[in-house]
Amino acid sequence: MEGKGQYRAYKSVKTNKGAPGVDEMTIEAALTWWREHNHKLVERIRRGKYTPSPVRRVEIPKPDGEVRKLGIPTDIDRTIQQAMTQQLTPIYEPRFSENSVGYRLGRGAKDVIQKIKKYAEQGYTQAVILDLSKYFDTLNHTTLLNLLRKEIKDERVIQMIKNYLKSGVMENGGKFSSGGQYFSAFRECVSK
């Protein structure tokens, strides 16, 4: 969470041009905040005292009339998550199946289409379409964290991931669910 890693994480978040989270802070404002409070934030993370903000719930209409619920983290949390991703990807990326493309850098729908075409050319005539609807909502966090512990020996990292999994959701401009906190992480960091 320091130096070049922080900068790379911030640049990645800025490039994504995501919407603000519950704190309504833009990525530009987050950079100003980050410069002023970086040392306190990093120290809180090191001590295991950082509490992520809840995500802001956004509903995106789907073609079938239903909605897809997305959680929008604050840019501070998004940057911290990106820094963690930069550290964890080299550990876990080699373990994923070549056929897995979801949420993987440089992979997407075009890769799936190419694989389907390749299999069709090899004579395969049937395909199974699988959509794990709301799978993340049903994921057993204890099992996930225990799997992560096999490679991650720093329990603070495990605890940070656990905190993100339980950070909660702000819906309708103010309702919290899923064990969310009633304060924004950056305010908490500054006040201590």
PyMOL commands that set and color helices and strands:
alter all, ss='L'
color gray80, all
select helices_A, chain A and resi 3-16+27-46+75-95+109-121+135-138+141-149+155-165+185-191
alter helices_A, ss='H'
color red, helices_A
select strands_A, chain A and resi 55-61+67-72+169-171+175-177
alter strands_A, ss='S'
color yellow, strands_A
deselect
rebuild
show_as cartoon
